[in-house]
Amino acid sequence: MTSRPSSSSSPDSTNFRDRVYQIVRSIPYGRVTTYGTIAVGAGKPGAAREVGWLVHNPPEDVAKNCHRVVNASGYLSGGWSFGHPEIMASLLKSENVPFKGEYRVDLKAAFWEPESDLTATHEMDDFEDIAGPE
């Protein structure tokens, strides 16, 4: 059994959380992205599961986009966070996101990748962390 990531508030975990939430807020209407893509965009490849924990209980301003996060094969793996996968599917269908199966979106048609400007923003944050305040 896997456990939840610790809720430590070290600068690294706080920066990662903030980056994840920034990316989730940016997912456009009618598009989806994956937990792994968000992890890479937030600077922590291989942390898809940690992204899953973060989007499972997000702040209110992030929650409105969490239905747009799916697993690597397009499956609505986070659907139970909404009470039932049908609720997540309904939200996505209302945005005209195409499906390949009952609870699997067509990633080829609806996939969104975080833009490079989001990556550049967190790279500048990293530089500021290293350089320190002026």
Buried (B, 14 or more C-beta within 10 A) or exposed (E): EEEEBEEEEEEEBEBBBEBBBBBBBBBEEBBBBBBBBBBBBBBBEEBBBBBBBBBEEBEEEBBEBBBBBBBEEBBBBBBEBBEEBBBBBEBBEEBEBBBBEEBBBBBEEBBBBBEEEBBEEBEEBEEEEEEEEE
